[in-house]
């Protein structure tokens, strides 16, 4: 049974640190346990804490406690429990563990500590927490931290009684798995790569670039990535991190480099812009010793330039680039990788397909097959997988390949695909042997990005129903079937489809079938339900999904199926805007607007949504004169199509008013805000969050025009509505602290004394 450790912390102050501790514990095979929701009576909460820490007959207790202690007291019972002194619930966790003699490890914030979000508390709470800190520091195992880096260091040194001494951590790694003994025939090149990376070099050399010969037409699949991955696994013990980044475009490079914050466990940046996350990744690498970083599929000049810009920010470590390009600046030394040698190609086929049907001329048939597929590493792997899967001989495989030549020529166009016939034929042969369910799934997956897809996206009930309509009746079986013949890469959490497989799959579909598949792909995307892209809570889904949406809408748009694409262009544009990727968002917004104007006419509500998104982006990029007529047009369209008192009209009025306010036209903005408030109060009632938004906007304008007495009751209502939201939902509104602070500042500007300010804030919050 896995060990369990209770992680105790006041959420308002140390939630980020508790989450980081939980991640670290999980990496060490430990189950983190904590309690965050306290929607029970006081005694029941303490009993629940006791059960979690000590255990019950139905659930094991915890083997240790990790106690994170700051300056904030936290929530407490409404009155001290009989027979006990006054304690917060978090303090109760500590004393329960101490009473039961459970090992406790204490990490206290130091005087340099700055909480992620400032938290206020009463003076008596501060005194109680200070006394608590003084008491627990008398115990052993107390250490301190002032920031995230020190906290990570303390966690790294912490050892529980059941853990061995020494380093428990493994280097961060996101490399694909090793082929092990099946990786043959590249020993000499591996030695060359090792020598190049470790020998003294000129100060201006930053990386090695592995490129294929032009004789194979710059085709991916020569084995560049595989070779580098095997090298990294072979020398894993010498690196502090083993990292892989797909960099086939500048956009992909930026996104994937930013995502390394997760691999490197750099916490607290999940909602930060990509550039901020990239800076954190570079800082992490520059502060470490030797690390290994692979930039993969750098196949365009634009992507190469983007990689070089990143290299200029890094020092130390070993960097390898895989690319179809052969010309590189002096800071990157190119190494040329050829196709597999004839003898090694034969050896690989025979070892990788042990379950095949063996003929008397097996070796000769393997040699002929290797030549038929140009001894390309990817094609060899595919051929062996097919032979192994269907238990046929190399001769039978070659016969099937040869007899389908006419069919292959019917769908293959080298001017469009730019792939050699042998690889396309290999995949075509395999696809024809798939079940209808697996083939349908592959056709759907071919419209997404080559980036990894989460298996969970295909497994929820809505997705399963959508896939069933598309002809995929057993998703898991179809995935395994595709993985068996190497049409996809599959692990416990993700799957991916090579871009060449996707290209071949799309090209072989008849036009009618292609249109139907595109429609079904959008139905599948709807079923994934990524949520509102502007809500950071949905970004864990949107971050990995975004490249798939981008590729899908681009491919579908080019194929002429535009109406469904426009909807997702807007969704992706909203996500890009939130991530400060303005040029990409603007391109999507403008394309969606053009599609919807053509499809629905200039006065349709869908067009108004497109205009609003574009106008918001123009305002965010300080192009206010361009944004204003678009916003005014949104108001007119909504009034005409939905009626003058529709909530969408209120939203449009608010947006236009904010722009007018930004251009210091307050007298024009005010009547729009007041009209929006009237509409939303009529539509939703006086206590709706949208009404609070309207009140806040108007109050801010009144304050800006020095009408503080008029603004005060509006801000009081905003606080009251947010507090009511918390009472109704059981958790605080995310903007609660901001509006309280705004209200306090307004009351201070009026000139009220501190006692009166506190009273009014408590009254607005519904507190006695």
C-alpha positions in Angstrom: 0.0 0.0 0.0 1.3 3.4 -0.9 2.3 5.7 2.0 0.1 8.7 2.7 1.2 12.1 3.9 -1.2 14.8 5.1 -0.2 18.2 3.8 -1.5 21.0 6.1 -1.6 24.6 5.0 -3.9 27.7 5.0 -5.2 27.8 1.5 -5.5 31.6 1.3 -1.8 32.0 1.8 -0.1 28.7 0.9 -2.3 26.9 -1.6 0.3 27.2 -4.4 3.0 25.7 -2.1 0.7 22.9 -0.9 0.0 22.0 -4.6 3.7 21.9 -5.3 4.3 19.7 -2.3 1.6 17.4 -3.5 3.2 17.1 -6.9 6.6 16.3 -5.4 5.1 13.7 -3.1 3.3 12.0 -6.0 6.6 11.8 -7.9 8.0 9.9 -4.9 5.1 7.4 -4.9 3.4 9.0 -1.9 -0.3 9.8 -1.8 -0.8 13.5 -0.7 -3.9 14.0 1.6 -5.4 17.4 2.5 -8.7 19.0 3.5 -9.8 22.2 1.8 -13.6 22.4 2.0 -15.2 23.1 5.3 -18.9 23.2 4.6 -19.8 21.3 7.8 -20.5 22.0 11.5 -17.4 22.8 13.6 -17.3 19.4 15.4 -17.9 17.4 12.2 -15.0 19.3 10.5 -12.6 18.3 13.4 -13.9 14.8 13.3 -13.4 14.6 9.5 -9.8 15.9 9.9 -9.1 13.3 12.6 -10.4 10.5 10.4 -8.3 11.6 7.5 -5.1 12.0 9.6 -5.6 9.0 12.0 -7.7 6.8 9.8 -10.9 4.8 10.1 -11.7 1.1 9.7 -12.7 1.9 6.1 -9.8 4.3 5.2 -6.1 4.2 6.3 -4.7 7.1 8.1 -1.6 9.1 7.2 2.0 8.0 7.8 3.3 11.5 8.3 2.3 15.1 8.1 3.9 17.9 6.1 3.0 21.1 7.9 3.3 24.4 5.9 3.0 27.3 8.3 2.8 31.0 7.3 1.5 34.1 9.1 -2.2 33.7 8.3 -4.5 32.1 10.9 -7.2 30.8 8.5 -10.7 29.7 9.2 -11.7 28.7 12.7 -14.7 27.2 14.5 -17.4 29.6 15.4 -16.5 29.1 19.1 -13.6 27.1 20.7 -14.5 23.5 21.1 -15.3 22.5 24.7 -12.1 21.7 26.6 -9.8 23.1 24.0 -8.1 26.5 23.4 -9.0 28.6 20.4 -7.5 27.1 17.2 -8.0 27.4 13.5 -8.9 24.3 11.5 -5.4 24.2 10.1 -4.0 24.3 13.6 -6.3 21.5 14.6 -4.7 19.4 11.8 -1.3 19.8 13.5 -2.4 19.1 17.0 -4.4 16.0 15.9 -1.2 14.6 14.3 0.9 15.5 17.3 -1.5 13.9 19.7 -1.4 10.6 17.7 2.4 10.8 17.5 2.4 10.9 13.7 5.7 12.1 12.4 5.4 15.9 11.6 7.7 17.8 9.3 7.4 21.6 9.6 8.2 24.1 6.9 7.7 27.7 8.0 7.7 30.9 6.0 10.7 33.1 6.7 10.7 36.9 7.0 11.5 37.2 3.3 8.4 35.3 2.2 5.9 37.1 0.0 2.5 35.4 -0.4 1.3 35.0 -4.1 -1.8 37.0 -3.2 -1.8 39.4 -0.2 -4.2 38.2 2.5 -5.6 40.5 5.3 -6.6 39.3 8.8 -7.6 40.8 12.1 -5.1 41.6 14.8 -6.3 38.9 17.1 -5.9 36.3 14.4 -2.4 37.5 13.8 -1.5 37.2 17.5 -3.0 33.7 17.6 -1.0 32.6 14.6 2.2 34.1 16.0 1.8 32.2 19.2 1.2 29.0 17.2 4.4 29.5 15.1 6.4 30.1 18.3 5.0 26.8 19.8 5.6 24.6 16.9 9.2 25.8 16.3 10.0 24.3 19.7 9.5 20.9 18.1 12.1 19.2 15.9 12.1 19.0 12.1 11.3 22.7 11.7 12.8 24.4 8.6 12.0 27.6 6.7 11.6 28.9 3.2 11.4 32.4 1.7 10.4 31.6 -1.9 9.5 28.8 -4.3 13.1 27.9 -5.1 13.9 27.5 -1.4 10.7 25.6 -0.9 11.7 23.1 -3.7 15.1 22.7 -2.1 13.6 21.9 1.3 11.3 19.4 -0.2 14.2 17.8 -2.0 16.1 17.3 1.3 13.1 16.1 3.2 13.1 12.3 4.0 10.4 10.4 5.6 11.2 7.4 7.9 10.4 4.8 5.2 12.5 6.5 2.5 16.2 5.6 1.8 18.8 8.3 2.1 20.2 10.0 -1.1 18.6 11.5 -4.1 15.1 10.3 -4.7 14.3 12.3 -7.8 14.7 11.4 -11.4 15.7 14.1 -13.9 12.8 15.8 -15.6 12.1 14.0 -18.9 9.6 14.2 -21.6 11.4 12.1 -24.2 9.7 9.2 -26.0 10.5 5.8 -24.7 13.6 3.9 -25.9 13.4 1.1 -28.4 15.9 -0.9 -26.4 17.5 -3.8 -28.2 15.5 -3.0 -31.4 17.6 0.1 -32.0 20.4 -1.2 -34.1 22.9 -0.1 -36.7 23.6 3.4 -35.5 26.4 2.8 -33.1 29.0 4.7 -35.1 26.8 7.7 -35.5 26.0 7.6 -31.7 29.7 7.7 -31.0 30.2 10.6 -33.3 27.3 12.5 -31.7 28.7 11.8 -28.2 32.2 13.1 -29.3 30.8 16.2 -30.9 28.7 17.1 -27.8 31.5 16.5 -25.2 34.6 17.7 -27.0 35.9 21.3 -26.4 34.3 23.6 -29.0 34.5 27.2 -30.1 32.6 29.5 -27.8 30.2 30.4 -30.5 29.0 26.9 -31.2 25.6 26.3 -29.5 24.2 23.1 -31.0 24.4 20.2 -33.4 22.0 19.9 -36.3 21.3 16.4 -37.6 20.0 16.5 -41.2 19.2 13.9 -43.9 20.7 13.8 -47.3 18.9 15.7 -50.1 18.8 12.4 -52.1 15.8 11.3 -50.1 14.0 14.5 -50.9 14.1 16.0 -47.4 11.6 13.4 -46.1 11.0 13.0 -42.4 11.4 9.4 -41.2 15.1 8.8 -41.8 15.4 8.2 -38.1 16.8 11.5 -36.9 14.5 11.8 -33.8 14.8 8.2 -32.9 18.6 8.3 -32.9 18.7 11.4 -30.7 16.2 9.9 -28.3 18.3 6.8 -28.0 21.4 8.8 -27.4 19.7 10.7 -24.6 18.5 7.6 -22.9 21.9 6.0 -23.2 23.5 8.9 -21.4 20.6 9.9 -19.1 22.6 9.6 -16.0 24.8 12.5 -17.0 22.1 15.1 -17.5 20.0 17.1 -15.0 17.0 17.1 -17.5 16.1 15.3 -20.7 13.9 17.5 -22.8 12.2 17.3 -26.2 10.5 20.2 -28.0 8.7 19.9 -31.3 9.6 23.1 -33.2 8.2 22.7 -36.7 7.1 26.3 -36.7 7.8 29.4 -34.6 4.3 29.1 -33.0 4.9 25.5 -32.1 8.3 26.3 -30.7 6.9 29.0 -28.4 4.0 26.9 -27.2 6.1 23.7 -26.6 8.9 25.6 -25.0 6.5 27.3 -22.6 4.9 23.9 -21.8 8.3 22.8 -20.3 7.3 24.6 -17.2 5.2 21.6 -16.5 7.9 19.1 -17.2 10.4 21.0 -15.0 7.7 21.5 -12.3 8.0 25.2 -12.3 4.9 26.0 -10.4 2.7 29.1 -10.4 3.0 30.0 -14.1 0.0 28.0 -15.5 -1.9 31.2 -16.4 1.1 33.3 -17.4 1.8 34.4 -21.0 4.1 32.1 -23.0 7.0 34.6 -22.9 6.9 34.7 -19.1 6.9 30.9 -19.0 9.7 30.6 -21.5 11.8 33.0 -19.5 11.3 30.8 -16.5 12.4 27.7 -18.5 15.5 29.5 -19.7 16.3 30.6 -16.1 15.9 27.0 -14.9 18.2 25.6 -17.5 20.8 28.4 -17.0 20.9 27.7 -13.3 21.5 23.9 -13.7 24.4 21.8 -14.8 24.5 19.7 -17.9 21.1 19.2 -19.4 20.0 17.8 -22.8 17.5 19.5 -25.1 16.2 18.3 -28.5 14.6 20.7 -30.9 12.7 18.4 -33.2 11.4 18.7 -36.8 12.9 22.2 -37.4 12.1 22.0 -41.1 11.6 25.6 -42.2 13.7 28.7 -42.2 11.2 30.5 -40.0 11.4 27.7 -37.4 15.2 27.6 -37.6 15.4 31.3 -36.9 13.1 31.0 -34.0 15.3 28.2 -32.5 18.4 30.3 -33.0 16.8 33.1 -31.0 16.2 30.6 -28.1 19.7 29.3 -28.3 21.0 32.8 -27.8 19.2 32.8 -24.4 20.7 29.6 -23.1 24.1 28.7 -21.7 25.5 25.3 -20.8 23.8 22.0 -21.6 23.8 20.0 -24.8 21.4 20.9 -27.6 20.6 18.8 -30.7 18.4 19.9 -33.6 16.7 17.5 -36.0 15.8 19.0 -39.3 15.5 18.6 -43.1 17.6 21.7 -43.6 21.3 21.4 -44.3 22.4 25.0 -44.2 23.0 26.4 -40.8 25.0 29.4 -39.3 28.3 28.9 -37.7 26.9 28.5 -34.2 25.3 25.2 -35.2 27.4 22.3 -36.5 25.5 20.1 -38.9 25.8 16.3 -38.9 24.5 14.3 -41.8 22.4 11.2 -41.2 21.9 8.7 -44.0 19.2 6.0 -44.4 19.8 2.7 -42.6 22.5 0.5 -44.2 21.3 -2.6 -46.1 22.6 -5.1 -43.5 21.1 -3.2 -40.6 17.8 -2.8 -42.4 17.5 -6.5 -42.9 18.6 -7.2 -39.3 16.0 -4.8 -38.0 13.1 -6.3 -40.0 13.9 -9.8 -38.8 14.2 -8.8 -35.2 11.2 -6.5 -35.1 8.8 -9.0 -36.6 9.5 -12.3 -34.8 5.9 -13.6 -35.2 6.1 -13.4 -39.0 5.7 -16.4 -41.3 9.2 -17.4 -42.3 10.0 -18.6 -45.8 13.2 -20.3 -47.1 14.4 -17.1 -48.7 13.4 -14.9 -45.6 16.7 -12.9 -45.6 16.5 -12.2 -49.3 12.8 -11.1 -49.0 13.7 -8.8 -46.1 16.5 -7.3 -48.2 14.2 -6.7 -51.1 11.6 -5.2 -48.8 14.1 -2.9 -47.2 15.1 -1.6 -50.7 11.5 -1.2 -51.7 10.9 1.2 -48.8 14.2 3.0 -49.4 15.7 1.8 -46.1 13.9 4.7 -44.5 13.8 4.1 -40.7 10.1 5.1 -40.3 9.1 2.9 -43.3 11.1 0.0 -42.0 9.4 0.3 -38.6 6.0 0.4 -40.3 6.6 -2.6 -42.5 7.8 -4.7 -39.6 4.8 -3.7 -37.6 2.4 -4.8 -40.4 4.2 -8.1 -40.9 4.2 -8.8 -37.1 0.6 -7.8 -36.7 -0.8 -10.0 -39.5 1.7 -12.9 -39.1 2.6 -12.9 -42.8 5.9 -13.3 -44.6 8.1 -10.6 -46.1 7.3 -12.1 -49.5 3.6 -11.9 -48.9 3.9 -8.3 -47.7 5.9 -7.4 -50.9 3.3 -9.2 -53.1 0.4 -7.2 -51.5 2.5 -4.0 -51.9 3.1 -4.7 -55.6 -0.4 -5.7 -56.5 -1.9 -2.5 -55.2 0.2 -0.2 -57.4 -2.8 0.9 -59.6 -4.9 1.7 -56.6 -2.1 3.7 -55.0 -1.6 5.8 -58.1 -5.3 6.6 -58.1 -5.0 8.7 -54.9 -1.3 9.6 -54.7 -0.1 12.9 -56.2 3.6 13.6 -55.6 3.2 17.3 -56.5 0.8 17.7 -53.5 2.1 15.2 -51.0 5.8 15.5 -51.7 6.4 12.0 -50.3 8.1 9.1 -52.0 5.8 6.4 -53.4 7.2 3.6 -51.2 6.2 5.1 -47.9 2.7 6.1 -49.1 2.2 2.6 -50.4 3.3 1.1 -47.1 0.7 3.0 -45.2 -2.0 2.5 -47.8 -1.4 -1.3 -47.6 -1.8 -1.2 -43.8 -4.9 1.0 -43.8 -6.7 -1.4 -46.1 -6.2 -4.2 -43.5 -7.7 -2.2 -40.7 -11.2 -2.9 -39.4 -13.9 -0.3 -40.4 -13.9 1.0 -36.8 -10.1 1.6 -36.7 -10.1 3.1 -40.2 -12.9 5.5 -39.2 -10.9 6.6 -36.2 -7.8 7.1 -38.2 -9.7 9.2 -40.7 -11.0 11.5 -37.9 -7.5 11.7 -36.2 -6.0 12.7 -39.5 -7.6 16.2 -39.3 -6.0 17.0 -36.0 -2.4 18.1 -35.3 0.5 15.7 -35.1 0.9 16.9 -31.6 -0.2 14.5 -28.8 -3.9 14.1 -28.2 -5.2 13.2 -24.7 -6.7 9.7 -24.7 -9.3 11.0 -22.1 -10.7 13.4 -24.8 -11.9 10.4 -26.7 -13.2 8.4 -23.8 -15.9 10.7 -22.2 -19.5 9.7 -22.8 -20.2 12.5 -25.3 -17.1 11.8 -27.3 -17.9 8.0 -27.4 -21.4 8.7 -28.7 -20.0 11.1 -31.3 -17.4 8.5 -32.4 -20.1 5.8 -32.5 -22.0 7.9 -35.0 -18.8 8.2 -37.1 -18.4 4.4 -37.1 -16.0 3.9 -34.2 -17.9 1.6 -31.9 -15.1 0.6 -29.5 -12.7 3.5 -29.1 -10.1 1.6 -27.0 -10.0 -1.4 -29.3 -9.6 0.9 -32.4 -6.7 2.7 -30.7 -4.9 -0.5 -29.8 -5.4 -1.8 -33.4 -3.9 1.4 -34.8 -1.1 1.3 -32.3 -0.4 -2.4 -33.2 0.4 -1.5 -36.8 2.2 1.8 -35.8 -0.3 4.0 -37.4 -0.4 5.9 -34.1 1.8 6.2 -31.1 -0.1 5.3 -27.9 0.7 5.4 -24.2 -1.4 5.5 -21.1 -2.4 9.1 -21.4 -1.7 10.3 -25.0 -1.7 9.3 -28.6 -0.2 11.0 -31.7 -0.4 10.4 -35.4 2.6 11.2 -37.7 2.0 14.0 -40.1 2.8 11.8 -43.0 0.2 9.2 -41.9 -2.4 12.0 -41.6 -1.5 13.4 -45.0 -1.9 10.0 -46.7 -5.1 9.2 -44.8 -6.8 12.5 -45.9 -5.6 12.1 -49.5 -7.1 8.7 -49.9 -10.6 9.8 -49.0 -13.1 10.5 -51.7 -14.5 14.0 -51.7 -17.9 13.0 -50.3 -16.3 10.9 -47.6 -13.9 13.7 -46.8 -16.7 16.2 -46.2 -18.6 13.8 -44.0 -15.4 13.1 -41.9 -14.8 16.8 -41.5 -18.3 17.3 -40.1 -17.8 14.3 -37.7 -14.5 15.8 -36.5 -16.3 19.0 -35.5 -18.9 16.9 -33.6 -16.0 15.2 -31.8 -14.5 18.5 -30.9 -17.8 19.7 -29.5 -17.9 16.5 -27.4 -14.5 17.2 -25.9 -16.1 20.3 -24.3 -12.9 22.3 -23.5 -15.0 25.0 -21.9 -14.7 28.8 -22.1 -11.2 29.6 -23.4 -11.2 32.9 -21.5 -11.5 31.1 -18.2 -8.0 30.1 -16.9 -9.5 27.1 -15.1 -10.1 25.6 -18.6 -6.5 26.2 -19.8 -5.2 22.8 -18.7 -7.5 21.5 -21.5 -7.0 24.3 -24.0 -3.2 24.3 -23.8 -2.8 20.9 -25.4 -6.0 21.2 -27.5 -5.1 24.5 -29.2 -2.7 23.1 -31.8 -5.3 20.6 -32.8 -8.0 23.2 -33.2 -5.5 25.4 -35.2 -4.7 22.6 -37.6 -8.3 21.5 -37.9 -9.8 24.9 -38.8 -6.9 25.6 -41.2 -7.4 22.3 -43.1 -11.2 22.5 -43.1 -11.1 26.1 -44.2 -8.9 25.2 -47.1 -11.2 22.4 -48.0 -14.2 24.8 -48.2 -16.1 23.6 -45.1 -16.1 27.0 -43.5 -19.2 27.6 -41.3 -18.2 25.1 -38.6 -14.6 26.2 -38.8 -15.6 29.9 -38.1 -17.1 28.9 -34.7 -13.9 27.3 -33.6 -11.7 30.1 -35.1 -13.4 32.4 -32.7 -12.9 30.0 -29.8 -9.3 29.6 -30.6 -8.9 33.3 -31.1 -10.3 34.0 -27.6 -7.7 31.5 -26.2 -4.8 33.1 -28.1 -5.9 36.6 -27.0 -5.9 35.5 -23.4 -2.4 34.1 -23.9 -1.2 37.5 -25.4 -0.8 35.9 -28.9 -2.5 38.8 -30.6 -1.4 38.4 -34.2 -2.7 34.8 -34.3 -5.9 35.8 -32.6 -6.5 38.7 -35.0 -6.0 36.5 -38.1 -8.5 34.0 -36.8 -11.0 36.7 -35.9 -10.8 38.4 -39.3 -11.2 35.1 -41.1 -14.2 34.1 -39.0 -15.8 37.5 -39.7 -15.3 37.1 -43.4 -16.8 33.6 -43.4 -19.9 34.6 -41.3 -20.6 37.8 -43.3 -20.5 35.7 -46.5 -22.7 32.9 -44.9 -25.2 34.9 -42.9 -25.1 38.5 -44.1 -23.7 41.7 -42.6 -26.5 42.1 -39.9 -26.6 38.6 -38.4 -26.0 38.1 -34.7 -23.1 35.7 -35.4 -21.4 38.6 -37.3 -21.9 40.8 -34.2 -20.0 38.2 -32.1 -17.1 38.2 -34.6 -17.0 42.0 -34.7 -17.0 42.2 -30.9 -14.1 39.7 -30.6 -12.1 41.6 -33.2 -12.9 45.0 -31.6 -11.8 43.8 -28.1 -8.5 42.7 -29.6 -8.0 46.0 -31.4 -8.7 47.8 -28.1 -6.2 45.5 -26.3 -3.6 46.4 -28.8 -4.3 50.2 -28.5 -6.0 50.6 -31.9 -9.0 52.4 -30.4 -10.0 54.3 -33.5 -10.3 51.0 -35.4 -12.2 49.3 -32.6 -14.9 52.0 -32.0 -16.9 51.7 -35.3 -16.9 47.9 -34.9 -18.2 48.1 -31.4 -20.9 50.6 -32.4 -21.9 48.2 -35.2 -22.2 45.4 -32.7 -24.7 47.4 -30.7 -26.8 48.1 -33.8 -26.8 44.5 -34.9 -27.8 43.2 -31.5 -30.5 45.8 -31.2 -31.9 44.9 -34.6 -31.6 41.1 -34.4 -32.3 40.5 -30.7 -34.2 43.5 -29.5 -33.1 46.7 -27.6 -33.4 45.1 -24.2 -31.5 41.8 -24.8 -28.6 41.1 -22.4 -26.2 40.9 -25.4 -27.1 44.5 -26.1 -26.0 45.3 -22.5 -22.7 43.6 -23.0 -22.1 45.5 -26.2 -23.0 48.8 -24.6 -20.6 48.1 -21.8 -17.8 47.3 -24.2 -18.4 50.4 -26.2 -18.6 52.5 -23.0 -15.2 51.1 -21.8 -13.6 52.2 -25.1 -15.1 55.7 -24.8 -13.8 55.9 -21.3 -10.4 54.9 -22.5 -10.5 57.8 -24.9 -11.5 60.1 -22.1 -15.1 60.6 -23.5 -16.7 60.0 -20.1 -19.9 62.0 -20.8 -20.6 59.7 -23.8 -19.7 56.5 -21.9 -22.0 57.2 -18.9 -25.4 56.9 -20.5 -24.3 53.7 -22.2 -23.3 52.2 -18.8 -26.6 53.3 -17.2 -28.6 51.7 -20.0 -26.6 48.5 -19.8 -27.3 48.4 -16.0 -31.1 48.8 -16.6 -31.1 46.0 -19.2 -29.2 43.6 -17.0 -31.3 44.3 -13.9 -34.4 43.7 -15.9 -33.0 40.5 -17.4 -31.3 38.9 -14.4 -32.6 40.6 -11.3 -30.7 43.0 -9.0 -28.2 40.4 -7.6 -26.7 38.9 -10.7 -22.9 39.0 -11.3 -23.5 40.8 -14.6 -25.3 43.5 -12.7 -22.3 43.7 -10.4 -20.1 44.2 -13.4 -22.3 47.0 -14.7 -22.4 48.7 -11.2 -18.6 48.4 -10.9 -18.1 50.0 -14.4 -20.4 52.9 -13.6 -18.9 53.4 -10.1 -15.4 53.6 -11.6 -16.6 56.2 -14.0 -18.3 58.2 -11.3 -15.2 58.0 -9.2 -13.1 59.2 -12.2 -15.4 62.3 -12.4 -15.1 62.9 -8.7 -18.7 62.0 -7.9 -17.7 59.8 -5.0 -20.9 60.0 -3.1 -22.8 58.7 -6.1 -20.2 55.9 -6.6 -20.3 54.7 -3.0 -23.7 52.9 -2.9 -22.9 51.3 -6.3 -19.7 49.8 -5.0 -21.4 48.7 -1.8 -23.9 46.8 -4.0 -21.0 45.2 -6.0 -19.5 43.9 -2.8 -22.9 42.7 -1.5 -23.6 40.8 -4.8 -20.1 39.1 -4.7 -20.6 38.1 -1.1 -24.0 36.7 -1.9 -22.4 34.7 -4.7 -20.0 33.2 -2.1 -22.9 32.3 0.2 -24.9 30.7 -2.6 -22.0 28.7 -4.1 -20.0 27.8 -1.1 -16.8 29.4 -2.4 -15.6 33.0 -2.7 -16.1 34.9 -5.9 -12.7 35.2 -7.7 -13.0 38.9 -7.8 -14.1 39.4 -4.2 -10.8 40.7 -2.8 -10.4 43.1 -5.7 -13.8 44.7 -5.3 -13.4 45.0 -1.5 -10.1 46.7 -2.1 -11.7 49.1 -4.6 -14.5 49.8 -2.1 -12.1 50.6 0.6 -10.1 52.9 -1.6 -13.3 54.7 -2.5 -14.3 55.1 1.1 -10.8 56.4 1.9 -11.1 58.9 -0.9 -14.4 60.1 0.6 -12.5 60.8 3.8 -14.2 58.3 6.2 -12.4 57.2 9.3 -11.0 53.6 9.4 -13.7 52.4 11.8 -16.5 53.5 9.6 -14.7 52.0 6.5 -14.5 48.7 8.3 -18.1 48.9 9.3 -19.3 49.6 5.8 -17.2 46.8 4.3 -18.5 44.3 6.9 -22.1 45.5 6.2 -21.7 45.1 2.5 -20.2 41.6 3.0 -23.2 40.7 5.2 -21.1 40.3 8.3 -22.1 41.6 11.8 
